Amino acid sequence: MGHLVEAADPVIAVVDFKKALAAHPKAKELEAELRATQENAKKVFEAKQKELSELQTELQKAVAPLKTKEGNTEKNLQAVRDLQDRGREIQQSMLDVQARTRQTIADRQDAVLPELASQIRGLIATANNGQYAVVLDTSALSRDGLPQVIEAPGAFDLTDRVIALLPTK
C-alpha cells in the first residue's frame, strides 16, 4: 500500500530551467551574437559558392579545347589543373568557414552558459525561499528521452518567479 500524502508532507515545485535560462538578458545577447556570427559565415560561404560556380564555368571553357587535337596542349592541360586546384582550395575554404563557425559558437557558449546556469540556480533558490522541499526541472530529459517530470499535479511552477528575478541587463 502506498504512502498517502498528508498536509504536513513537503510540497514539490517545478521550474522550466531552459525557459528561465533563455529569458536571461545575457542569454538573449549571446543568441543575437551567435546569430550574427552565423549570418556573417553564411555571407562568406555564399561568396565562396559564387566564386566556385564562376570557376566551374571557367573550367568548362578551359576543358573544351582539350577535346581537339590542336587544343590538347601542355599549356591548356596546366590551365585546367590550375583551375581544378583553385576549385579544391575554394571547397576547402568553405569547409574551414563551417568548422570555424561551429567552433566559435561552441566556444562562446562554453564561455557564457555555465555562468548563466549558475545564476539561474541561485535565482531558483531565491524564488524557492525554502518553501518547497524539492524543485524539479521540467526541461531536463532522462537518458531515454522522457522528461524528468512526467507529471506533477499540484506542483507549484517557479519559472515565472525566477524570470522575474533576472537582471534587466
Summary of the structure (lengths in Angstrom):
residues: 169
radius of gyration: 28.7
end to end distance: 52.0
largest distance: 98.0
contacts: 426
relative contact order: 0.21
helix: 66%
strand: 7%
